[in-house]
């Protein structure tokens, strides 16, 4: 999986759509991997 090979994760969210359940699931997977996470809301 690409996540395991990554050093940093950039997670983009569309501010018009807000964060949805699928976004939260992905954020939790990233957090479990212990990777630095940068969240950008545009």
Secondary structure per residue as TSV (DSSP state, phi and psi in degrees):
chain	resnum	aa	ss	phi	psi
A	1	X	-	360.0	140.2
A	2	X	H	-62.8	-31.2
A	3	X	H	-59.3	-41.2
A	4	X	H	-65.9	-28.3
A	5	X	H	-88.7	-9.9
A	6	X	-	-83.0	147.3
A	7	X	S	-93.4	-33.5
A	8	X	E	-140.6	144.6
A	9	X	E	-115.7	130.0
A	10	X	E	-108.4	118.4
A	11	X	E	-111.8	116.6
A	12	X	E	-100.3	137.1
A	13	X	E	-130.3	134.5
A	14	X	-	-80.4	117.7
A	15	X	T	-65.2	-21.4
A	16	X	T	-75.1	-24.0
A	17	X	T	-96.5	-23.7
A	18	X	-	70.5	178.8
A	19	X	-	-85.8	130.4
A	20	X	-	-110.0	173.5
A	21	X	H	-55.7	-40.2
A	22	X	H	-64.0	-38.1
A	23	X	H	-60.5	-45.7
A	24	X	H	-62.6	-37.9
A	25	X	H	-63.4	-43.6
A	26	X	H	-65.2	-41.6
A	27	X	H	-60.4	-41.7
A	28	X	H	-64.9	-40.1
A	29	X	H	-62.3	-43.6
A	30	X	H	-63.8	-44.0
A	31	X	H	-62.5	-38.7
A	32	X	H	-63.6	-29.8
A	33	X	H	-76.5	-14.5
A	34	X	T	74.2	24.1
A	35	X	-	-88.0	145.1
A	36	X	E	-61.7	135.7
A	37	X	E	-125.5	125.8
A	38	X	E	-112.6	123.2
A	39	X	E	-105.7	125.6
A	40	X	E	-117.9	121.7
A	41	X	E	-110.3	121.3
A	42	X	-	-120.5	360.0
